[in-house]
Each structure stands twice: as C-alpha cells, then as structure tokens.
C-alpha cells in the first residue's frame, strides 16, 4: 500500500471516532436541556435528541468524506503527517462549530421554556392614533 491510502485510512478512522465521541457527548448531556425545553416530556426530548445526533453524524461524516478529495496528496511520511494534521484540524473545527451551534439551540430552547425570551405581541396596530 502506498502512503496516500494509509494516510486516508488513518484520517477517516480518527475522524469518524472523533465524530462518534462528540455525538455521544452531545446526546448524553443535551438531554437535560431538551427535557426542560419540552416541559418534562422525556419521550419527545429523547426523540428530538436522537434526530439531532443523526443529523450531526450525517453532516460531519459527509464533511469528512468530502474533504478527503481536497488538498495536496502525500507522497512521503512528512507530507502524510502534514496532510493528516491539516485534515484533522478541519474536522475538529467543524465539530467545534457544530458543538457550539447545538449549545446555542439548546440554550435558546431552554430560555424559551423558562419564558425568559420575550415574544412580540400577536398583533400590533399598523397606524396608532
């Protein structure tokens, strides 16, 4: 096997393992926020939590596999390490972004459930006299 194939395989394996670890962490710890956001409806919270994890997997693994094509192909060990570190850095950046996006969504849902977000009135007069 040549350097490119080994590097690609290592990159894919590490990327998928990182994605699974982050998804499990979000699933486990995000449940508390969702249960509160759905006013104690654990069945709905668990269902939404599962759907969020599936979406997380699809986005991240789709990114990992698509990113494989781009960039210089390694021809020696030094380039392989550089390739790997660049690709893993991108994966970690995407995972971090997805993590903070999930936190923002969960926090917003939690604030709405607590009534901390003011909602605009249902109807406002167009021309007050």
Secondary structure, DSSP 8 states (H G I E B T S, - for coil): --HHHHHHHHHHHHHHHHHHHHHHHHHHHHHHHHHHHTTT-HHHHHHHHHHHHHHHHHHHHHHHHHHTTSS----SHHHHHHHHHHHHHHHHHHHHHHHHHHHHHHHHHHHHHHT-S----S---SS--
